[in-house]
Amino acid sequence: MYQYQKINRTIDNFISSVLSSDKQNLVPKQGHESLAGIFLLALNSSLSKGGNPIEMVDGSCDFLELLPAINSIDRRVKVSEGSIYTYSNGYWRSHSQTQIRGYISGLQGVLTYGGPDKITNNGIISWKDRLKPIDLRDRDKSGIANICLEVEPIQDPTFLDPSSSASGGVCLKNGFLSISRRLPASPGVSAASPGVSAASPGVSAASKYSASLIPHHPNQRATYRLEHEWPSEDPGEPTEFLEHLEGCYKGDSDSAEKIAVIQEFIGLTITGFAHRISGAKCVLLQGVAQSGKSIIHEVVERLFPRRDSAGNMLVLSQSPDEWASPAGTNSADFKLMPMRHCVLNSCRELPDWKHLRRAESFKKIITGDPVSCRPPGGVGITFFPHAGHLFSNNHIGQVAPEGSEGFFRRFAIVEHNRSFKGVSAAKDKVEYIEYLTTPEALHRLMVWGVKGAIRVLNNGESYTELPSGEHALQSWRDAADPLGRFIEEACLVSSEHEQKFSFVWSEYKAWCELTEEDAGRRKDFELALIRRKFNVVVHDKLNQKMAKGITIRDSSNAGSNWRKLYDETAPSPRRLKAVR
């Protein structure tokens, strides 16, 4: 954050330059636009380190023309998605409107042009004699702040778009760790960087992707910084965290694969690839209580700063249930706003996702496709989400969204099958977390994670295969697809079959009552049948809807009545006797 005094000093220097000029057309005109130009010029100059000096231009009063060219490295102010960003220390800092209004307070008292030319007895009054100090009221500050965000010449809305660059990486204290297909020919860049050498696990000499530390540059588009340095030598594995993971998955046949998936997720999130790879997924830690899931969340969260310079949340805890609005509402428009700046979304307890009947919003956010949102009472915007998503739950969901296969394809399920409290040396959870998240431990965890990211990128952009996770995912599919189970248990399917749609609907409602499922609306049921390639048409003679290709199991069509599959004496309504 830059002090008002620094901005005032810059403006004073600028005004002195104007006063020393004889060119009348360089004098700023009075008004918000001019004041916004003065402010942006001052802010840009404050942030420039040895950049080009301010030069006067002929034939214009537009102070924005005094700023460096849009693509110039000297240009340290950008406007993107309704926010002002300034560049320093290797990354772009976001500034809220409240902060901008505070900065604008630094204009108070600065001399500016006071009015049009006047003819007096002595001739034309010099413009120098008509300079007067700026007197700002609260509405003035708001007006200037809004103009700063709308001034077209400094707009570069795609600059900070994560999808605008093919390369990825992360801003560190000692440079930018670039993950790219080729090593750039820059001084100090070596293929033997820690964790990315040919000898590293999963990284061969013929790797397509590699990591390299390069100097900071505005075009890297970083919007946050990790407070770690990339080491000159490999610091070794994060033994503390690995000890925890090994305890979580002890006895599992695919424990190594589970640890690999966690490693890959951490690295992809750090380097900004979590949403960009073709195999983009969220990671779901699913299993029994007290199995170490929350510890994993806590450790991963501590790798990242919680907020940026404007107070925007970089680490969120938001359920996918909030990404889709209940029918007749637009609440998701508001709830998606915090996702604009989010780097890691870590939700430790998922609800039943009852609102997630459409999977479009979920898939867009996981894969980084553009989504729309707006603040309450504000103007809507479109942005590209770029967070990695880590979820936990004790039970498998019961939701079957539309387009559900695309939904399930975006999950990597890591099962937790045993209770695990951590190392015996730790007296309590707080002490244990501190043990896992010392600066040294987090530093090694970061390097280890980057290794996993490179492994994914060089493996066809796919996570490590996880057999137990695929089995759990199939179980979820089965549990979350009541219509599919109804067709399997209660129906016969053939191109020769035909049944009254009203009868099929009534039988489905009866089946849902027995199985404790939500039947939903009749119209939604009809659309779901059509999506499964069952035609619903009006019979010409009977003048009623008929379902083509399907019929209900009963004795008249040589099928056993589906109600006989249920044992009425069983203690639970969900009592299938038949083996599917």
Secondary structure, DSSP 8 states (H G I E B T S, - for coil): ---HHHHHHHHHHHHHHHHT---GGGS--SSHHHHHHHHHHHHHHHH-SS-------SS---GGGGS--TT-TT--EEEETTEEEEEETTEEEEE-HHHHHHHHGGGTT-EEE-----EETTEE--GGGGEEE----HHHHHHHHHHHHH-GGGB-TTTT-GGG-S-EEEEETTEEEEEESS----TT--TT-TT-STTSTT--TT-S-EEEEE---GGG------S----SS-----HHHHHHHHHHTTT-TTHHHHHHHHHHHHHHHHHT-TTTSTT--EEEEEESTTSSHHHHHHHHHTTS-SB-TT--BSEE---GGGGS--TT--HHHHHTGGGGS-SEEEESS----TT--B-HHHHHHHHT--EEE--TTS--EEE----EEEEEESS------BTHHHHHTTEEEEEE-S-----TT-SSHHHHHHHHT-HHHHHHHHHHHHHHHHHHHTTTT-----HHHHHHHHHHHHHT-HHHHHHHHHEEEEEEEEEEHHHHHHHHHHHHHHHT-----HHHHHHHHHHTT--EEE-TTT-SEEEEEEEE--GGGTS--GGGGB-TTSSSS--B-S--
